[in-house]
Amino acid sequence: MTYSVAVSGASGYAGGEILRLLAGHPDIEIRTVTAHSNAGQPLIQHQPHLRSLAHLTLQDTTPEILAGHDIVFLALPHGQSGQYTDALEDVPLVIDAGADHRLTSRDSWDAFYGGDFHEPWAYGVPELLVNGGKQRDALRTATRIAAPGCNASTVSLSLTPGVAAGVIDPSDIVAVLAVGPSGAGKSLKTNLLASEILGSANPYAVGGTHRHIPEIQQALRVAGADDVRISFTPVLVPMARGILATSTAPIVDGVSDAEIRAAWENAYGDETFVHLLPEGQFPRTADVIGANTALIGLAIDRAAGRVTVVTAVDNLVKGTAGAAIQSMNLALGLPEDRALSLNGVAP
Ligand SMILES: NC(=O)c1ccc[n+]([C@@H]2O[C@H](COP(=O)([O-])OP(=O)(O)OC[C@H]3O[C@@H](n4cnc5c(N)ncnc54)[C@H](OP(=O)(O)O)[C@@H]3O)[C@@H](O)[C@H]2O)c1
């Protein structure tokens, strides 16, 4: 069977990456692409790397144009998806790359986003530990999927094994992330100009204001944490794509080094796309660019009494489009890794 697909936000970074991956998916026909200010223009004008989709024209993003497909991807600025999702009742599978359906707590939505709150959908990170199982079990029966925030899923994948195994204390987490500017989207912003970024590392959303904080707290609670407190600081660095997240948390008293490492080995030992590196090795973003892969390095810092987890992902693949398509594969009953690469593009 071939599934017909519409991708909204197709002129943007997330929409473009969804299209790049779907173009190599044998079970998918990309029928419709939509945008906003660029509607009416050829897709290739905005995504010149997507040569095989040169025949497509960006249409307006309306419920009528998105309806009538087997699968709809929403890759719109946060706050925009809700108006379409209500009108897409008859579409069998809808996947939102935005934040509108990620949070279960209305209070968190109000505090960090504001505007209308929409119901939470199945969270699109299959490898996450949840209530003694994995999130992929929920995705197998899902018809509505919320793909993750890229920074949020990187930190959640880093720490949920230690939380679920009870070897780290989630009430004192510190996460500092080096992030590429594509995470902020394609629209013009002064702080994202090359002249502001090249040759500089620029912190932003410092001091507990970043919107991905409640998403991380939610994932760690689902993994078994009661009290989650996190100091979260992203730093823009001059690389187009990629996240390198360094997350630390206190080691629970009496836990051995072997028990700590076993928590991550047990969580990810059988996973295709999430790899714990051998002891003493730490990942680089260069190794995951273009790949649906999360590489994790783990250090046990006894002097500091903390575990240090360094994780590298491509924000546009494992952090968004790859997670969305991996989740789609699960929901359709297809091989989970279809159209997704384990290998990065390097150097
Ligand atoms: N970038 C990432 O690494 C990343 C990671 C995880 C999740 N996400 C999420 O993915 C979503 C899209 O992000 P992005 O980085 O792709 O942003 P982007 O590059 O700025 O693209 C935004 C897209 O949405 C369209 N759009 C803008 N306003 C719209 C409206 N009012 N109605 C309908 N369409 C509208 C734009 O169309 P025009 O160009 O025609 O105006 C464009 O196609 C966001 O919710 C973001 O949080 C992104």
Ligand as a Chemical Component Dictionary entry (heavy atoms), coordinates in Angstrom:
data_LIG
# 
_chem_comp.id                   LIG 
_chem_comp.type                 NON-POLYMER 
_chem_comp.pdbx_formal_charge   0 
_chem_comp.three_letter_code    LIG 
# 
loop_
_chem_comp_atom.comp_id 
_chem_comp_atom.atom_id 
_chem_comp_atom.alt_atom_id 
_chem_comp_atom.type_symbol 
_chem_comp_atom.charge 
_chem_comp_atom.model_Cartn_x 
_chem_comp_atom.model_Cartn_y 
_chem_comp_atom.model_Cartn_z 
_chem_comp_atom.pdbx_ordinal 
LIG N1  N1  N 0  13.950 23.595 13.393 1  
LIG C1  C1  C 0  14.056 22.583 14.243 2  
LIG O1  O1  O 0  15.170 22.062 14.503 3  
LIG C2  C2  C 0  12.833 22.045 14.923 4  
LIG C3  C3  C 0  13.011 20.987 15.819 5  
LIG C4  C4  C 0  11.902 20.460 16.490 6  
LIG C5  C5  C 0  10.655 21.002 16.254 7  
LIG N2  N2  N 1  10.520 22.063 15.391 8  
LIG C6  C6  C 0  9.179  22.635 15.223 9  
LIG O2  O2  O 0  8.765  22.588 13.879 10 
LIG C7  C7  C 0  7.907  23.696 13.614 11 
LIG C8  C8  C 0  8.437  24.421 12.368 12 
LIG O3  O3  O 0  9.729  24.916 12.679 13 
LIG P1  P1  P 0  10.775 25.332 11.580 14 
LIG O4  O4  O 0  12.086 25.371 12.248 15 
LIG O5  O5  O -1 10.598 24.520 10.354 16 
LIG O6  O6  O 0  10.291 26.827 11.263 17 
LIG P2  P2  P 0  10.483 27.660 9.904  18 
LIG O7  O7  O 0  11.711 27.210 9.197  19 
LIG O8  O8  O 0  10.357 29.083 10.279 20 
LIG O9  O9  O 0  9.235  27.245 8.997  21 
LIG C9  C9  C 0  7.926  27.626 9.345  22 
LIG C10 C10 C 0  6.962  27.131 8.272  23 
LIG O10 O10 O 0  5.630  27.429 8.687  24 
LIG C11 C11 C 0  4.998  28.253 7.706  25 
LIG N3  N3  N 0  4.144  29.224 8.412  26 
LIG C12 C12 C 0  4.521  30.340 9.082  27 
LIG N4  N4  N 0  3.444  30.946 9.642  28 
LIG C13 C13 C 0  2.367  30.199 9.296  29 
LIG C14 C14 C 0  0.964  30.313 9.518  30 
LIG N5  N5  N 0  0.458  31.323 10.243 31 
LIG N6  N6  N 0  0.145  29.373 9.000  32 
LIG C15 C15 C 0  0.652  28.348 8.257  33 
LIG N7  N7  N 0  1.959  28.198 7.997  34 
LIG C16 C16 C 0  2.798  29.102 8.509  35 
LIG C17 C17 C 0  6.116  28.908 6.931  36 
LIG O11 O11 O 0  5.635  29.233 5.636  37 
LIG P3  P3  P 0  6.230  30.484 4.762  38 
LIG O12 O12 O 0  7.704  30.249 4.638  39 
LIG O13 O13 O 0  5.520  30.338 3.444  40 
LIG O14 O14 O 0  5.870  31.738 5.489  41 
LIG C18 C18 C 0  7.160  27.804 6.914  42 
LIG O15 O15 O 0  6.866  26.858 5.917  43 
LIG C19 C19 C 0  7.929  24.591 14.862 44 
LIG O16 O16 O 0  6.761  24.403 15.611 45 
LIG C20 C20 C 0  9.155  24.115 15.603 46 
LIG O17 O17 O 0  9.042  24.265 16.999 47 
LIG C21 C21 C 0  11.576 22.580 14.705 48 
# 
loop_
_chem_comp_bond.comp_id 
_chem_comp_bond.atom_id_1 
_chem_comp_bond.atom_id_2 
_chem_comp_bond.value_order 
_chem_comp_bond.pdbx_ordinal 
LIG N1  C1  SING 1  
LIG C1  O1  DOUB 2  
LIG C1  C2  SING 3  
LIG C2  C3  SING 4  
LIG C2  C21 DOUB 5  
LIG C3  C4  DOUB 6  
LIG C4  C5  SING 7  
LIG C5  N2  DOUB 8  
LIG N2  C6  SING 9  
LIG N2  C21 SING 10 
LIG C6  O2  SING 11 
LIG C6  C20 SING 12 
LIG O2  C7  SING 13 
LIG C7  C8  SING 14 
LIG C7  C19 SING 15 
LIG C8  O3  SING 16 
LIG O3  P1  SING 17 
LIG P1  O4  DOUB 18 
LIG P1  O5  SING 19 
LIG P1  O6  SING 20 
LIG O6  P2  SING 21 
LIG P2  O7  DOUB 22 
LIG P2  O8  SING 23 
LIG P2  O9  SING 24 
LIG O9  C9  SING 25 
LIG C9  C10 SING 26 
LIG C10 O10 SING 27 
LIG C10 C18 SING 28 
LIG O10 C11 SING 29 
LIG C11 N3  SING 30 
LIG C11 C17 SING 31 
LIG N3  C12 SING 32 
LIG N3  C16 SING 33 
LIG C12 N4  DOUB 34 
LIG N4  C13 SING 35 
LIG C13 C14 SING 36 
LIG C13 C16 DOUB 37 
LIG C14 N5  SING 38 
LIG C14 N6  DOUB 39 
LIG N6  C15 SING 40 
LIG C15 N7  DOUB 41 
LIG N7  C16 SING 42 
LIG C17 O11 SING 43 
LIG C17 C18 SING 44 
LIG O11 P3  SING 45 
LIG P3  O12 DOUB 46 
LIG P3  O13 SING 47 
LIG P3  O14 SING 48 
LIG C18 O15 SING 49 
LIG C19 O16 SING 50 
LIG C19 C20 SING 51 
LIG C20 O17 SING 52 
# 
